[in-house]
Amino acid sequence: MTGRSSSAEKRHRQSEERRLRNRAVKSSVRTSAKKFVALAHKREIGEAELALRDMIKKIDTAAQKGIIKKNAAARKKSRMQCLFNSIKTAQ
């Protein structure tokens, strides 16, 4: 006997599943951002544009699910778009 009610145990299991799912989504967003930044610094515009679209999609999905806040999502997208625009105009 654990001493906890069965509903408390269920809530704990659910919160743990959600935590792991949210962590995976956040990790995916960070990975796609790093991939985009690396391509941007290499000045590979075509691949960087595709990576930017993928990253924006992942950020929007995470914001919609409430994993990251709406303003944080907008800030990240804005900064990455600004980086992309700067490398595009440089060439």
C-alpha positions as CSV (number, residue, x, y, z in Angstrom):
1,M,0.0,0.0,0.0
2,T,1.5,3.3,-1.1
3,G,-0.6,5.6,1.2
4,R,-1.9,7.7,-1.7
5,S,-5.3,7.5,-3.0
6,S,-5.9,5.9,-6.4
7,S,-7.0,9.2,-7.9
8,A,-3.8,10.8,-6.7
9,E,-1.7,8.1,-8.3
10,K,-3.6,8.4,-11.6
11,R,-3.0,12.2,-11.6
12,H,0.7,11.6,-11.0
13,R,0.9,9.1,-13.9
14,Q,-1.0,11.6,-16.1
15,S,1.2,14.5,-15.2
16,E,4.3,12.5,-15.8
17,E,3.1,11.5,-19.3
18,R,2.3,15.1,-20.1
19,R,5.7,16.3,-18.8
20,L,7.5,13.8,-21.0
21,R,5.4,14.7,-24.0
22,N,5.9,18.5,-23.4
23,R,9.6,18.0,-23.0
24,A,9.8,16.1,-26.3
25,V,8.0,19.0,-28.1
26,K,10.2,21.6,-26.5
27,S,13.3,19.6,-27.5
28,S,12.0,19.4,-31.1
29,V,11.5,23.1,-31.3
30,R,15.1,23.8,-30.0
31,T,16.6,21.3,-32.4
32,S,14.8,22.8,-35.4
33,A,15.9,26.3,-34.3
34,K,19.6,25.2,-34.0
35,K,19.3,23.5,-37.4
36,F,18.0,26.7,-38.9
37,V,20.6,28.9,-37.3
38,A,23.4,26.6,-38.5
39,L,22.1,26.8,-42.1
40,A,21.7,30.6,-41.8
41,H,25.3,31.1,-40.7
42,K,26.4,28.9,-43.6
43,R,24.4,31.2,-45.9
44,E,22.5,28.4,-47.5
45,I,19.3,30.3,-48.2
46,G,17.3,27.5,-49.9
47,E,17.8,25.0,-47.1
48,A,17.5,27.7,-44.4
49,E,14.1,28.7,-45.8
50,L,12.8,25.2,-45.5
51,A,14.2,24.8,-42.0
52,L,12.6,28.1,-41.1
53,R,9.2,26.9,-42.3
54,D,9.6,23.7,-40.3
55,M,10.7,25.5,-37.2
56,I,7.7,28.0,-37.4
57,K,5.3,25.1,-37.8
58,K,6.8,23.4,-34.7
59,I,6.7,26.6,-32.7
60,D,3.1,27.3,-33.7
61,T,2.0,23.8,-32.7
62,A,3.8,24.1,-29.3
63,A,2.1,27.4,-28.7
64,Q,-1.3,26.1,-29.7
65,K,-0.9,23.2,-27.2
66,G,0.2,25.6,-24.5
67,I,3.6,24.1,-24.2
68,I,5.2,27.5,-24.8
69,K,3.5,30.8,-24.3
70,K,2.0,32.7,-27.3
71,N,4.3,35.8,-26.9
72,A,7.4,33.6,-26.5
73,A,6.4,31.8,-29.7
74,A,5.9,35.1,-31.5
75,R,9.3,36.4,-30.2
76,K,11.2,33.3,-31.4
77,K,9.6,33.4,-34.8
78,S,10.3,37.1,-35.2
79,R,13.9,36.7,-34.3
80,M,14.4,33.8,-36.7
81,Q,12.6,35.6,-39.5
82,C,14.8,38.7,-38.9
83,L,17.9,36.5,-39.1
84,F,16.7,35.0,-42.4
85,N,15.9,38.4,-43.8
86,S,19.4,39.6,-43.0
87,I,21.1,36.8,-44.8
88,K,18.7,37.0,-47.7
89,T,19.4,40.8,-48.2
90,A,23.2,40.2,-47.7
91,Q,23.4,38.2,-50.9
